[in-house]
Amino acid sequence: MSQVFSQTYQIIEKAVLESNADCLSLSGGLDSTILAYLLKDKKINTVSIIAKDFLANDLTYCQLAANRFNLPLNIRFCETDEIYSGIEETIKILKNFNDIEIRNNVVMYLALSAAKELGFNKIMTGDGADEIFAGYNFLLNKSNEDLELDLKRISKIMHFPSQKIGKALGVDVESPFCSKEVLEFAKTIPADLKVHEEGGKKFGKWILRKAFEDKIPKAIAWRQKSPMQEGAGTQGLTEFFDGAIPDAIFIEKTKKIKDSDGITIRTKESLQYYEIYRKYHASETNESGVRCPDCKHSIEEDSKFCRMCGRFPL
């Protein structure tokens, strides 16, 4: 087993050290902290996004990681109006009104924008680790056979909006976990080493945790998976829009959108994002193939959610 841990460490280290990134998007989660550890000798600059008006889980952890490895940390505390402006730009770039995707990826938009303002043009992210090493919480209670099947399905459809956002901003995004060597290596790791019990509790990315647990803070090595929206605090947008849009207005507008565009809007947050989306993009529906019942957008093969509007499950 120690040989597998050593191999995991070496393959990821090689991918990281081959990067030319001059800044790291540091959340203080497992993935970005592993990257921070491997880049500690380079004294790479780091950037973290924290919503000033909402609860953000990452604040303590990003500081813990930066302090442990003595890395420069640039924390951007974002007011709600700055986040809202970021949402508009994110929707323009990604061309969808998927509330989950927008809530998460406005964090990446703000991080890449902050890094660019600081003079950095090559940013490293932890994209890919959850997809290839089974980091998502919905994978934890699957049988090994089902887990293997789900990871194969995810590998076919995984995409990383940070690449689109980076291109739009003129910032190169480097993701070592998505390197060919790491992707191929991950396929050789059996499911029971990706999801495994530790201390009476199941953890995803178990092999990553074990390979680096004596290198990074224990509190981070065994930190539960926290989506970007929870870490940065943008999950508070859901409640914000629920309070900002009166019920009568929501009912009136969603009926009008249904009648004119044939789109079903499920939440007040989705309504806000759809209205921004329609400022910049035409309403898209497809008449062939598998379509989302809410927005009529094409569904990728093997996908269980709609990338356009976020409906889940299909």
Backbone bond lengths (Angstrom), bond angles and torsions (degrees), N, CA, C in turn:
res aa  C-N    CA-C-N  psi(-1)  N-CA   C-N-CA  omega(-1)  CA-C   N-CA-C  phi
1 M - - - 1.468 - - 1.533 111.71 -
2 S 1.327 115.86 -38.93 1.463 119.36 179.92 1.525 110.94 -61.71
3 Q 1.328 116.74 -30.81 1.465 120.49 178.41 1.528 110.94 -67.32
4 V 1.332 116.19 -37.56 1.469 120.38 178.20 1.523 109.93 -66.67
5 F 1.328 116.75 -42.43 1.465 120.10 177.93 1.522 110.58 -61.95
6 S 1.328 116.23 -41.94 1.461 121.13 -179.57 1.524 110.96 -64.56
7 Q 1.318 116.28 -41.12 1.463 120.39 179.20 1.525 110.84 -65.73
8 T 1.342 115.83 -41.31 1.465 120.47 177.19 1.523 110.57 -57.97
9 Y 1.311 115.39 -47.68 1.465 121.04 179.63 1.534 110.75 -58.64
10 Q 1.316 116.86 -48.46 1.461 121.44 -174.06 1.522 112.40 -66.01
11 I 1.331 116.10 -40.75 1.481 119.32 -178.33 1.525 110.37 -66.65
12 I 1.324 116.45 -42.35 1.467 119.70 -179.73 1.525 110.14 -70.65
13 E 1.325 117.16 -40.78 1.464 120.49 178.26 1.526 110.34 -58.07
14 K 1.313 117.45 -45.31 1.465 121.10 -179.58 1.525 111.28 -59.69
15 A 1.330 116.38 -45.11 1.467 120.24 -179.55 1.526 111.14 -63.38
16 V 1.325 116.86 -39.32 1.464 120.78 -178.85 1.523 110.97 -69.25
17 L 1.316 117.14 -45.93 1.459 120.17 -175.32 1.521 112.77 -72.19
18 E 1.327 117.62 -15.62 1.467 120.70 175.34 1.525 111.83 -80.51
19 S 1.317 116.57 -8.96 1.460 121.20 -178.34 1.530 111.17 -77.30
20 N 1.321 115.17 152.19 1.465 121.32 176.27 1.523 111.97 -109.21
21 A 1.324 117.60 15.64 1.463 121.22 -177.31 1.523 110.99 -60.70
22 D 1.344 115.69 143.56 1.462 120.13 177.75 1.521 112.08 -109.12
23 C 1.332 116.67 4.08 1.463 121.10 178.86 1.520 108.69 -153.36
24 L 1.325 116.43 150.05 1.461 122.69 -180.00 1.514 109.75 -122.65
25 S 1.330 116.80 130.70 1.460 121.03 171.51 1.526 107.35 -77.85
26 L 1.324 116.68 107.22 1.466 122.49 -171.17 1.524 111.17 -110.32
27 S 1.332 116.10 110.48 1.463 120.25 177.34 1.520 111.90 -94.03
28 G 1.352 115.84 -22.07 1.458 118.67 -172.16 1.508 111.47 87.90
29 G 1.331 116.76 9.20 1.459 120.98 170.69 1.521 109.33 -82.01
30 L 1.319 116.15 175.76 1.455 121.26 -177.25 1.526 111.97 -56.28
31 D 1.323 117.31 -49.99 1.464 121.55 -171.30 1.526 112.14 -64.88
32 S 1.338 116.85 -51.48 1.464 118.85 -177.54 1.522 111.31 -70.08
33 T 1.333 117.51 -27.03 1.468 119.45 178.47 1.524 110.82 -73.06
34 I 1.334 117.44 -36.17 1.466 120.19 172.69 1.526 109.77 -58.83
35 L 1.323 116.56 -44.45 1.470 120.34 178.73 1.524 110.63 -62.78
36 A 1.331 116.19 -41.97 1.469 120.14 179.06 1.521 110.79 -60.87
37 Y 1.318 116.67 -42.52 1.464 120.27 178.81 1.533 110.86 -60.89
38 L 1.319 116.54 -46.41 1.462 120.30 -176.62 1.529 112.49 -69.61
39 L 1.339 116.58 -18.85 1.464 121.12 -179.70 1.525 112.91 -104.67
40 K 1.321 116.26 8.29 1.470 119.72 -173.71 1.522 112.97 -60.49
41 D 1.326 117.14 -34.68 1.463 119.44 -179.09 1.523 112.23 -72.61
42 K 1.326 116.32 -22.70 1.464 120.58 177.37 1.528 111.65 -82.02
43 K 1.346 115.71 -10.90 1.462 121.55 -177.05 1.528 111.43 52.99
44 I 1.313 114.13 44.93 1.463 119.96 -177.80 1.526 110.52 -62.62
45 N 1.315 115.96 143.12 1.453 120.66 175.07 1.524 109.90 -73.74
46 T 1.311 116.75 151.00 1.462 120.94 -179.70 1.525 110.07 -130.88
47 V 1.331 114.97 153.87 1.457 120.77 177.63 1.518 109.16 -135.10
48 S 1.329 116.12 139.60 1.468 122.14 179.19 1.519 109.01 -133.65
49 I 1.333 115.37 144.13 1.463 121.63 179.71 1.524 109.55 -110.65
50 I 1.330 116.09 128.09 1.459 122.05 179.45 1.533 108.69 -132.26
51 A 1.334 116.18 125.15 1.468 120.36 176.75 1.526 109.12 -72.41
52 K 1.314 116.36 123.41 1.464 120.58 -174.85 1.523 112.38 -69.81
53 D 1.341 116.54 -31.04 1.463 120.08 -172.26 1.523 114.35 -99.37
54 F 1.338 118.07 -1.53 1.461 121.38 -178.08 1.528 110.20 -128.15
55 L 1.312 115.77 163.16 1.459 120.86 177.95 1.528 109.69 -69.88
56 A 1.341 116.61 126.84 1.464 121.93 -178.08 1.528 109.56 -126.54
57 N 1.345 116.02 119.54 1.461 120.51 -176.34 1.523 114.22 -74.71
58 D 1.337 117.77 -19.92 1.459 120.61 -171.68 1.529 114.21 -79.03
59 L 1.329 118.05 -17.58 1.458 120.38 -169.40 1.525 112.34 -55.25
60 T 1.316 117.07 -49.39 1.463 120.40 -179.20 1.519 111.59 -66.50
61 Y 1.343 116.18 -43.32 1.464 120.51 -172.56 1.532 113.02 -70.95
62 C 1.330 117.50 -38.00 1.465 118.16 179.58 1.523 110.48 -66.95
63 Q 1.327 116.44 -35.75 1.462 119.86 176.75 1.524 111.22 -69.39
64 L 1.334 116.46 -38.34 1.454 120.93 177.78 1.527 110.95 -60.49
65 A 1.335 116.33 -46.00 1.468 120.58 -179.29 1.525 111.35 -65.94
66 A 1.325 116.98 -46.86 1.466 120.39 -178.54 1.527 111.19 -62.95
67 N 1.318 116.78 -40.44 1.468 120.27 179.73 1.528 111.33 -67.61
68 R 1.342 116.43 -40.67 1.463 119.47 -178.63 1.531 111.21 -60.81
69 F 1.329 116.62 -39.78 1.466 119.96 -175.20 1.528 112.74 -102.81
70 N 1.343 115.81 7.20 1.459 121.90 176.50 1.534 111.65 55.23
71 L 1.336 114.28 49.73 1.471 120.28 -179.55 1.528 110.02 -106.42
72 P 1.328 117.78 143.17 1.467 120.46 175.57 1.532 109.89 -63.07
73 L 1.327 116.80 129.00 1.469 121.11 -178.16 1.522 109.61 -119.23
74 N 1.327 115.30 123.29 1.464 121.59 175.77 1.526 108.24 -108.16
75 I 1.316 117.18 104.33 1.460 120.96 179.15 1.522 108.25 -94.69
76 R 1.320 116.40 125.24 1.461 121.17 174.97 1.533 108.14 -101.83
77 F 1.324 116.44 108.92 1.456 121.33 175.53 1.523 107.46 -86.65
78 C 1.317 116.72 110.87 1.463 121.16 -170.79 1.525 111.88 -99.12
79 E 1.306 115.21 126.36 1.462 121.00 172.13 1.530 108.78 -69.79
80 T 1.331 115.42 161.34 1.463 119.72 -178.26 1.526 111.83 -61.32
81 D 1.333 117.39 -36.49 1.471 118.46 -179.28 1.526 111.42 -67.99
82 E 1.330 117.38 -32.15 1.463 120.18 176.42 1.526 110.52 -69.35
83 I 1.338 115.73 -39.81 1.469 119.81 176.94 1.524 109.47 -63.17
84 Y 1.329 117.12 -41.64 1.467 120.18 -179.02 1.528 110.91 -63.35
85 S 1.330 116.31 -41.75 1.468 119.22 176.57 1.522 110.23 -62.56
86 G 1.335 116.02 -38.13 1.459 120.57 177.12 1.513 112.13 -65.13
87 I 1.319 116.85 -36.10 1.468 121.43 177.40 1.526 109.93 -61.14
88 E 1.318 116.24 -45.34 1.471 119.90 -179.13 1.526 110.37 -60.71
89 E 1.324 117.14 -44.38 1.456 120.42 179.06 1.530 111.60 -66.87
90 T 1.316 116.58 -37.90 1.467 120.74 179.42 1.519 111.14 -64.34
91 I 1.322 116.68 -42.01 1.465 120.86 178.42 1.529 110.54 -66.23
92 K 1.317 117.50 -39.35 1.462 120.67 176.40 1.527 110.92 -58.81
93 I 1.326 116.58 -41.40 1.464 121.36 -176.35 1.525 111.60 -76.01
94 L 1.318 116.56 -47.89 1.472 120.24 -173.16 1.531 112.50 -81.80
95 K 1.318 117.03 -19.47 1.460 122.11 176.22 1.527 112.63 58.68
96 N 1.324 115.82 44.16 1.462 120.42 171.86 1.525 109.12 -149.28
97 F 1.319 116.83 171.78 1.466 121.17 177.49 1.529 110.24 -125.92
98 N 1.312 115.31 31.17 1.458 124.13 178.54 1.526 108.85 -68.46
99 D 1.329 117.15 109.46 1.465 119.45 -171.60 1.524 112.76 -61.42
100 I 1.336 117.56 -39.18 1.465 119.84 -179.69 1.528 110.25 -66.40
101 E 1.322 116.17 -44.92 1.458 119.79 -178.71 1.524 111.67 -65.90
102 I 1.319 116.93 -40.51 1.461 120.33 -179.20 1.527 110.47 -68.10
103 R 1.341 117.24 -44.09 1.474 121.06 178.76 1.522 111.80 -57.43
104 N 1.333 115.74 -39.45 1.461 120.19 179.96 1.521 112.17 -77.25
105 N 1.314 116.52 -45.36 1.463 119.22 -169.48 1.519 114.63 -85.67
106 V 1.319 117.36 -10.20 1.466 117.11 169.09 1.528 108.74 -65.31
107 V 1.330 116.95 -27.83 1.473 120.68 175.98 1.528 109.82 -63.47
108 M 1.324 115.98 -44.40 1.469 119.02 178.86 1.522 110.96 -67.81
109 Y 1.327 117.67 -38.12 1.464 119.90 176.29 1.525 110.38 -58.70
110 L 1.324 116.25 -46.67 1.465 120.69 -178.71 1.532 111.27 -66.18
111 A 1.340 116.40 -37.94 1.466 120.33 179.36 1.524 111.57 -65.83
112 L 1.333 116.34 -46.02 1.462 120.01 -179.79 1.529 110.86 -67.41
113 S 1.324 116.29 -37.01 1.469 119.89 177.76 1.521 110.79 -65.19
114 A 1.349 115.67 -42.75 1.463 119.74 179.77 1.529 110.39 -64.43
115 A 1.320 116.79 -42.18 1.466 120.77 179.15 1.530 110.59 -62.20
116 K 1.311 116.38 -42.33 1.470 120.42 179.73 1.520 110.63 -63.54
117 E 1.340 116.87 -42.06 1.463 121.04 178.28 1.524 111.79 -61.33
118 L 1.341 115.90 -30.59 1.458 121.15 179.92 1.533 112.09 -82.03
119 G 1.344 115.83 -3.77 1.454 120.07 175.95 1.517 115.17 98.62
120 F 1.331 117.42 10.87 1.466 120.55 179.62 1.528 109.68 -97.52
121 N 1.324 116.64 143.87 1.471 118.82 -178.84 1.518 113.88 -129.77
122 K 1.343 117.43 4.47 1.465 121.56 174.46 1.519 108.47 -134.54
123 I 1.318 115.79 108.63 1.456 121.39 -171.87 1.524 110.52 -111.41
124 M 1.321 116.02 136.25 1.462 120.55 176.71 1.532 109.66 -99.81
125 T 1.334 115.53 139.29 1.463 121.50 176.86 1.528 109.80 -128.67
126 G 1.315 115.45 164.13 1.466 121.27 177.67 1.517 113.40 -91.91
127 D 1.329 117.42 18.09 1.473 121.26 179.63 1.526 110.75 -52.12
128 G 1.319 115.87 139.02 1.461 121.29 171.30 1.507 115.36 104.72
129 A 1.312 118.46 -28.01 1.469 120.22 -175.81 1.528 111.87 -62.88
130 D 1.324 117.15 -42.00 1.468 120.02 -179.67 1.522 111.74 -63.94
131 E 1.331 115.72 -37.87 1.464 120.31 -176.45 1.523 112.25 -72.17
132 I 1.323 117.87 -39.69 1.468 119.24 -173.38 1.525 113.75 -95.59
133 F 1.346 116.75 -20.93 1.467 119.64 179.44 1.531 112.54 -113.43
134 A 1.345 116.98 16.01 1.474 122.67 173.43 1.521 112.20 62.89
135 G 1.335 116.13 59.62 1.456 119.70 -179.47 1.507 115.65 -89.18
136 Y 1.327 117.30 -16.32 1.465 119.26 -174.18 1.525 112.22 -76.38
137 N 1.321 115.55 142.40 1.463 120.71 -175.68 1.528 113.00 -63.84
138 F 1.333 117.56 -28.95 1.464 119.03 -178.31 1.526 112.45 -70.49
139 L 1.329 117.04 -9.13 1.467 120.84 179.08 1.529 113.11 -92.09
140 L 1.307 117.37 -10.16 1.464 120.64 -168.27 1.524 114.39 -65.28
141 N 1.300 118.38 -33.99 1.467 120.30 -173.49 1.523 114.21 -105.25
142 K 1.310 116.44 18.62 1.461 120.29 177.37 1.523 110.67 -84.78
143 S 1.332 115.56 153.40 1.467 119.13 172.30 1.521 108.33 -67.51
144 N 1.334 116.94 161.37 1.464 119.91 179.55 1.524 111.51 -57.93
145 E 1.336 116.03 -39.51 1.465 120.16 -179.95 1.523 111.18 -64.20
146 D 1.345 116.54 -46.39 1.460 120.11 179.78 1.529 111.23 -67.37
147 L 1.317 116.16 -35.14 1.458 119.96 178.91 1.523 110.71 -63.91
148 E 1.314 116.98 -44.27 1.466 120.68 177.66 1.522 110.81 -59.23
149 L 1.330 116.66 -43.73 1.466 120.70 179.93 1.520 111.19 -64.30
150 D 1.335 116.32 -42.17 1.458 119.89 -179.36 1.525 111.44 -66.56
151 L 1.325 117.55 -38.91 1.462 120.23 179.12 1.531 111.25 -66.73
152 K 1.325 117.04 -35.41 1.465 120.08 175.18 1.520 110.18 -65.42
153 R 1.330 116.44 -41.53 1.463 120.68 178.11 1.528 110.43 -63.06
154 I 1.318 116.41 -45.58 1.461 120.83 -178.90 1.527 111.09 -63.22
155 S 1.332 116.57 -37.63 1.468 119.98 -178.73 1.528 111.90 -62.90
156 K 1.340 116.49 -25.99 1.461 120.50 -179.84 1.524 112.56 -79.14
157 I 1.319 117.04 -27.93 1.466 120.08 -172.36 1.526 113.57 -113.66
158 M 1.337 117.30 -5.99 1.468 118.10 -175.10 1.525 110.73 -62.53
159 H 1.298 114.53 139.58 1.456 121.04 176.98 1.524 107.21 -146.19
160 F 1.325 115.97 158.38 1.447 119.90 -174.75 1.522 109.79 -130.21
161 P 1.344 116.80 101.53 1.463 120.76 -177.83 1.521 113.69 -57.51
162 S 1.326 117.47 -20.63 1.465 119.56 178.40 1.526 111.34 -57.23
163 Q 1.333 117.03 -30.65 1.466 120.30 178.56 1.529 110.97 -65.76
164 K 1.337 116.51 -45.48 1.466 120.59 178.16 1.525 110.96 -64.16
165 I 1.333 115.22 -42.50 1.461 119.56 -178.41 1.527 110.01 -65.12
166 G 1.325 115.60 -44.41 1.460 119.68 178.92 1.518 111.99 -59.73
167 K 1.330 116.41 -43.95 1.469 120.69 179.70 1.517 110.82 -61.03
168 A 1.341 116.19 -42.42 1.462 120.42 -179.70 1.528 111.65 -65.11
169 L 1.325 116.75 -32.45 1.464 121.34 -178.17 1.526 112.86 -90.93
170 G 1.328 117.03 -6.50 1.452 119.79 -177.11 1.512 112.94 75.90
171 V 1.329 116.19 31.59 1.465 122.25 -179.94 1.525 108.48 -120.34
172 D 1.319 117.52 129.15 1.468 121.49 176.41 1.522 109.33 -77.72
173 V 1.326 116.34 130.33 1.462 121.71 178.93 1.524 108.67 -109.54
174 E 1.315 116.24 121.96 1.459 121.81 179.55 1.524 109.26 -113.58
175 S 1.325 116.02 131.08 1.465 121.74 -176.30 1.520 109.23 -129.99
176 P 1.325 117.98 94.31 1.468 120.94 -175.22 1.518 114.88 -58.37
177 F 1.337 117.55 -31.61 1.462 119.34 179.24 1.531 111.47 -66.00
178 C 1.326 117.00 -16.53 1.462 121.19 179.05 1.525 112.33 -97.17
179 S 1.323 117.55 5.80 1.458 119.71 177.91 1.526 109.39 -66.07
180 K 1.313 116.01 152.96 1.463 120.99 -177.40 1.520 111.56 -56.50
181 E 1.324 117.03 -42.56 1.465 120.83 -177.00 1.525 111.30 -64.47
182 V 1.337 116.57 -43.55 1.468 119.94 -179.21 1.524 110.29 -68.21
183 L 1.335 116.91 -41.77 1.469 120.10 179.13 1.525 111.34 -60.49
184 E 1.328 116.26 -44.18 1.463 120.08 179.96 1.526 111.35 -67.60
185 F 1.316 116.85 -39.33 1.458 120.73 178.64 1.528 110.98 -63.42
186 A 1.331 116.58 -42.33 1.462 120.82 -177.81 1.528 111.43 -59.95
187 K 1.328 116.74 -31.87 1.470 120.25 179.61 1.526 111.88 -66.52
188 T 1.330 116.95 -22.45 1.468 120.18 -177.99 1.525 112.49 -86.87
189 I 1.328 116.44 -10.42 1.465 120.42 -178.43 1.522 109.71 -85.03
190 P 1.333 119.22 123.25 1.463 120.91 -179.66 1.525 112.29 -65.74
191 A 1.315 114.73 155.07 1.461 120.88 -175.38 1.520 112.63 -57.45
192 D 1.336 117.10 -36.17 1.462 118.72 -175.47 1.523 113.28 -74.61
193 L 1.328 117.15 -3.35 1.462 120.34 171.27 1.532 111.56 -101.45
194 K 1.307 115.56 -7.62 1.467 120.18 175.47 1.525 110.46 -92.51
195 V 1.324 115.66 -45.25 1.465 120.83 172.21 1.519 107.03 -114.11
196 H 1.318 115.70 120.19 1.464 119.81 -173.05 1.524 108.64 -152.46
197 E 1.308 115.37 155.97 1.462 120.53 -179.58 1.519 110.54 -86.67
198 E 1.303 115.25 139.08 1.466 122.14 176.75 1.529 107.64 -141.95
199 G 1.325 116.31 120.83 1.462 119.73 -179.64 1.514 113.40 61.81
200 G 1.343 116.34 34.37 1.463 120.38 178.63 1.514 114.74 79.76
201 K 1.340 118.10 10.28 1.459 121.83 -178.27 1.519 109.96 -135.06
202 K 1.324 117.15 141.85 1.461 120.74 179.10 1.519 111.01 -82.78
203 F 1.330 114.03 138.87 1.462 120.78 178.07 1.518 109.88 -130.24
204 G 1.335 115.90 139.24 1.452 120.73 167.43 1.519 108.83 -81.21
205 K 1.329 116.61 165.11 1.463 122.76 -178.66 1.535 111.22 53.71
206 W 1.334 116.38 33.65 1.464 121.03 -175.36 1.522 111.37 -56.93
207 I 1.331 117.15 -42.44 1.461 119.62 -177.40 1.531 111.30 -64.49
208 L 1.328 118.16 -35.75 1.458 120.49 176.15 1.522 110.79 -66.46
209 R 1.320 115.90 -41.63 1.464 120.78 -179.87 1.524 110.44 -61.55
210 K 1.335 116.37 -44.41 1.464 120.47 -178.41 1.533 111.62 -69.49
211 A 1.329 116.40 -37.83 1.467 120.06 -177.96 1.529 112.03 -67.32
212 F 1.345 116.81 -26.69 1.464 119.83 -175.08 1.529 113.73 -120.51
213 E 1.326 118.43 6.06 1.468 119.41 -173.35 1.523 113.46 -63.10
214 D 1.337 117.48 -26.85 1.464 119.05 178.48 1.525 112.14 -95.31
215 K 1.331 116.40 7.08 1.463 121.21 -179.67 1.534 111.86 -109.26
216 I 1.319 116.80 -28.03 1.461 121.43 -176.69 1.530 108.64 -121.01
217 P 1.341 118.22 165.07 1.470 119.47 -179.61 1.541 111.81 -56.13
218 K 1.325 116.86 135.34 1.463 121.53 -178.77 1.533 111.54 -57.69
219 A 1.320 115.84 -36.39 1.463 119.94 -179.35 1.520 111.49 -61.66
220 I 1.332 116.75 -27.61 1.459 120.84 177.97 1.520 110.91 -90.88
221 A 1.335 116.77 -38.87 1.468 119.96 179.79 1.522 111.04 -56.35
222 W 1.327 117.29 -34.78 1.468 121.11 -177.98 1.527 112.03 -114.56
223 R 1.338 115.34 24.18 1.461 120.43 175.20 1.521 109.39 -71.50
224 Q 1.321 116.73 137.64 1.462 120.79 176.68 1.517 110.17 -66.39
225 K 1.319 115.82 150.47 1.456 121.59 176.92 1.527 110.18 -56.02
226 S 1.332 116.24 128.85 1.460 121.82 179.06 1.521 108.50 -130.64
227 P 1.343 118.63 111.97 1.462 120.38 179.93 1.528 111.59 -58.10
228 M 1.333 116.66 158.33 1.466 120.55 -179.13 1.521 111.66 -53.99
229 Q 1.330 116.92 -38.15 1.455 119.74 -177.19 1.523 112.10 -64.66
230 E 1.327 117.91 -32.43 1.457 120.98 177.53 1.519 110.50 -80.35
231 G 1.338 115.67 -41.34 1.455 119.36 -179.14 1.514 112.79 -62.42
232 A 1.334 116.26 -47.04 1.464 120.60 -177.87 1.520 112.44 -85.19
233 G 1.331 116.55 -19.16 1.460 120.31 177.16 1.514 115.42 102.05
234 T 1.338 117.97 0.82 1.465 119.20 -176.12 1.524 113.17 -73.53
235 Q 1.341 117.74 -5.12 1.461 118.54 172.62 1.533 110.78 -63.51
236 G 1.325 116.04 -19.52 1.465 120.17 177.06 1.513 113.40 -67.60
237 L 1.332 117.54 -12.60 1.464 120.65 178.82 1.524 111.60 -64.20
238 T 1.340 116.67 -33.46 1.467 119.69 -179.26 1.521 110.69 -58.43
239 E 1.320 116.48 -50.93 1.467 120.97 179.22 1.523 110.82 -66.91
240 F 1.327 116.08 -36.16 1.469 120.35 179.22 1.522 111.00 -58.71
241 F 1.329 117.10 -49.50 1.466 120.25 -178.65 1.527 111.32 -70.98
242 D 1.326 117.11 -32.46 1.466 119.72 176.71 1.522 110.72 -59.80
243 G 1.322 116.03 -37.29 1.457 119.89 179.98 1.511 113.45 -82.85
244 A 1.327 117.12 -26.42 1.466 121.13 -174.62 1.522 113.22 -82.14
245 I 1.343 117.58 -27.43 1.471 120.82 -176.06 1.527 109.41 -106.16
246 P 1.323 118.29 115.68 1.468 121.00 179.23 1.525 111.59 -61.94
247 D 1.316 116.79 148.49 1.465 121.49 -178.47 1.524 111.91 -56.39
248 A 1.334 116.21 -43.05 1.468 119.85 -176.57 1.535 110.70 -63.24
249 I 1.324 116.75 -39.68 1.464 121.26 178.51 1.525 109.99 -66.21
250 F 1.338 116.19 -41.44 1.465 120.49 179.21 1.528 110.74 -60.70
251 I 1.312 116.75 -46.55 1.469 121.04 -179.54 1.530 110.68 -62.69
252 E 1.328 116.24 -44.99 1.462 120.76 -178.36 1.537 111.29 -63.13
253 K 1.326 116.10 -45.95 1.460 119.74 -176.10 1.532 112.42 -71.11
254 T 1.331 116.89 -39.97 1.466 118.84 -179.20 1.524 111.05 -67.31
255 K 1.332 117.13 -33.87 1.472 120.35 176.45 1.529 110.34 -66.07
256 K 1.323 116.07 -42.31 1.457 120.40 179.65 1.532 110.92 -63.62
257 I 1.330 116.63 -41.82 1.473 120.96 179.31 1.526 110.50 -66.42
258 K 1.314 116.72 -38.17 1.461 120.46 177.86 1.523 110.73 -64.03
259 D 1.322 116.54 -42.90 1.463 121.52 -178.38 1.533 111.80 -69.72
260 S 1.334 116.47 -40.63 1.469 119.30 -173.90 1.523 113.30 -87.83
261 D 1.351 117.14 -39.75 1.466 120.64 -173.71 1.523 113.57 -110.60
262 G 1.332 117.31 -11.62 1.463 120.21 -178.32 1.518 113.47 72.54
263 I 1.349 116.77 22.41 1.462 122.52 -176.29 1.522 109.86 -106.13
264 T 1.320 116.95 132.38 1.466 121.80 174.89 1.522 108.94 -93.14
265 I 1.323 116.00 119.02 1.466 121.86 177.54 1.527 107.76 -99.48
266 R 1.328 116.72 125.20 1.466 120.45 -172.20 1.528 114.35 -92.74
267 T 1.323 117.26 -31.33 1.466 119.85 -173.95 1.528 110.62 -136.85
268 K 1.317 115.06 165.11 1.458 120.21 177.92 1.527 111.03 -66.39
269 E 1.304 116.35 -36.11 1.464 119.79 177.08 1.533 110.28 -63.06
270 S 1.338 116.25 -43.76 1.464 120.18 178.20 1.526 111.06 -62.62
271 L 1.323 116.26 -36.87 1.464 120.23 177.64 1.527 110.03 -59.94
272 Q 1.316 116.37 -46.63 1.457 120.30 -179.69 1.527 110.99 -59.85
273 Y 1.315 116.16 -43.22 1.463 120.43 -178.29 1.528 111.14 -71.14
274 Y 1.328 116.86 -35.51 1.467 119.05 179.48 1.532 110.48 -66.22
275 E 1.319 116.42 -39.93 1.466 119.20 179.91 1.539 110.57 -63.95
276 I 1.316 116.86 -37.93 1.471 119.73 175.56 1.530 109.60 -66.88
277 Y 1.312 116.17 -45.11 1.468 121.70 179.44 1.533 110.96 -54.48
278 R 1.331 116.86 -44.48 1.476 120.39 -176.41 1.518 112.64 -73.50
279 K 1.333 117.84 -14.85 1.467 120.30 174.31 1.526 110.88 -68.04
280 Y 1.336 115.79 -28.77 1.463 120.12 -172.21 1.530 114.46 -118.03
281 H 1.328 116.71 -18.26 1.459 119.60 -173.51 1.527 110.62 -135.41
282 A 1.321 115.01 149.37 1.455 120.36 176.25 1.521 109.33 -75.11
283 S 1.319 115.96 152.72 1.463 120.52 175.04 1.522 108.61 -69.75
284 E 1.333 116.66 124.70 1.464 121.09 -176.34 1.524 110.64 -108.66
285 T 1.310 116.39 127.17 1.465 121.64 171.35 1.514 108.11 -132.59
286 N 1.305 116.77 152.55 1.455 121.70 -179.12 1.522 109.73 -122.43
287 E 1.304 115.74 138.27 1.461 120.47 -176.51 1.520 112.71 -95.56
288 S 1.323 117.67 -6.74 1.460 119.40 -178.08 1.524 110.31 -126.80
289 G 1.345 115.45 163.00 1.451 120.41 179.72 1.515 111.89 76.70
290 V 1.328 116.15 -173.59 1.465 121.16 178.09 1.519 108.55 -78.74
291 R 1.333 115.69 127.45 1.452 119.86 -175.59 1.524 111.68 -120.94
292 C 1.327 115.85 150.21 1.460 121.49 175.82 1.525 109.05 -67.74
293 P 1.328 118.58 131.57 1.465 120.10 179.77 1.530 113.42 -66.74
294 D 1.331 118.00 -19.11 1.462 120.45 -177.98 1.522 113.34 -91.47
295 C 1.347 117.23 -40.64 1.465 118.87 -174.72 1.522 113.52 -122.09
296 K 1.340 117.35 -2.99 1.471 124.00 177.17 1.527 113.05 65.91
297 H 1.316 116.83 17.89 1.459 120.33 177.66 1.519 110.11 -81.88
298 S 1.323 116.90 150.70 1.460 120.88 179.47 1.522 111.21 -63.32
299 I 1.332 115.74 140.03 1.459 122.24 178.23 1.523 108.78 -104.87
300 E 1.317 115.89 130.70 1.454 119.84 178.14 1.526 110.50 -64.36
301 E 1.295 115.90 147.84 1.456 120.78 174.86 1.527 109.19 -60.36
302 D 1.329 115.93 136.43 1.467 123.41 179.72 1.522 113.75 76.06
303 S 1.329 118.64 1.01 1.459 120.04 179.89 1.526 110.38 -86.72
304 K 1.325 116.55 147.00 1.461 121.98 178.51 1.514 112.03 -111.21
305 F 1.347 116.42 7.00 1.453 119.68 178.25 1.524 109.39 -143.82
306 C 1.320 115.66 162.45 1.460 120.84 178.47 1.519 109.02 -92.96
307 R 1.324 115.72 123.00 1.460 119.70 -178.74 1.527 111.67 -71.14
308 M 1.327 117.68 -24.64 1.454 120.72 -177.51 1.537 112.16 -77.07
309 C 1.354 116.47 -52.89 1.475 118.63 -174.23 1.530 113.20 -109.86
310 G 1.332 117.30 -11.46 1.455 120.01 177.07 1.509 115.60 88.77
311 R 1.335 118.45 6.63 1.471 118.78 -179.29 1.534 109.74 -59.40
312 F 1.345 114.85 132.84 1.458 121.84 178.66 1.529 108.65 -152.57
313 P 1.337 118.79 135.22 1.465 126.13 -8.63 1.518 110.27 -81.19
314 L 1.317 115.45 166.46 1.464 120.53 178.73 1.524 109.14 -85.84
